[in-house]
Amino acid sequence: MRIAILTGGGDCPGLNAVIRAVVRRTVQSHKGEVYGISDGWAGMVEGRLMPLDLKAVSGILPKGGTMLGTSRTNPFKIPGGVDRIMENIRKFGVDALIAVGGEDTLGVAARLHDMGVKVVGVPKTIDNDLSGTEYTFGFDTAINVATDAIDRLHTTAESHNRVMVVEVMGRHAGWIAVESGIAGGADVVLIPEMPISVEEVCNHLKKRHERGKNFSIVVVAEGARFQDKDQVRTIVQDEKVDAFGHVRLGGIGAILAQAIEERTGYESRYTVLGHIQRGGTPSAFDRVLGTRFGVAAADLAVKGEYGKMVGLRGNKIEAVWLKEAVGKLKTVDMELYEIASVFFG
Ligand code: F6P
């Protein structure tokens, strides 16, 4: 059995744990072999595959990023892209593909499966916005980085009597904001799922100042939206869309900090955590989850359960249909947001 594995979309901590687990499980338990595909779907289109043996994956478990490289390539947008994937599957004698990615990479996998490709998915993203799994790997590391940043911003906010606005990633879901906000003790958390007015934010901060707290931490998701009268506004860095139709989000932190200072008179600063949330060594949780996902994905491929993704449900790894996973974005559970909001103001 020859399995080929690719990592697509934005990188995240834990990708190497998955690759290592797929290779170890396939080679040692199933006596099969694994090929690594470079740079996501781009490498599959261009036929950039190489054998991955046990030596190749030795020592990669604690390393961030992906040893295979990644890209946001959509083969359906490349003329002849899908045909070239089919040709390369034949040329390299690939019996099954394992695609490790988020909604875009796995969306491509689901479409290819409909066309007869034998593919298994593994859910990856710091955004935690994939359905069919309670957690994606990468998310835990991202919220730990964000929580550490919030802790650090607390001490400087307190020393200077300032409002600190922290902009975190997450695209159109507020998971990173809400979980790091709860863990870091944020005084307001803004998420895309719950448009909020600047006035409301300022009221929370004023309430806090009235009870003697002269500094505050506001966590804002990059995709959070302002409710201006009857209009909802998303802030983008660039209107240009990528191969999957996404704009580049970002910039809401700066706008919010300025608006808060203007309305309240409280000195405000902002910090954009950006790709720091995605880089570096994976947390223990992400190493364990990535390893469990990798072993389970190799098993699914060997059993011939294609068109499925491994997912975490009730702390068990289960196989879910790729179509179910990519069909709908998993947005923040409002009960969790309600818990965060207990601490606003
Ligand atoms: O999906 C992961 C993510 O990090 C989002 O949170 C963010 O909006 C986006 O990727 C950034 O993408 P890029 O690395 O292309 O700037």
Boltz pocket constraint, residues with backbone or C-beta under 6 A from the ligand:
constraints:
  - pocket:
      binder: B
      contacts: [[A, 10], [A, 11], [A, 102], [A, 125], [A, 126], [A, 127], [A, 169], [A, 170], [A, 171], [A, 222], [A, 249], [A, 278]]
      max_distance: 6.0
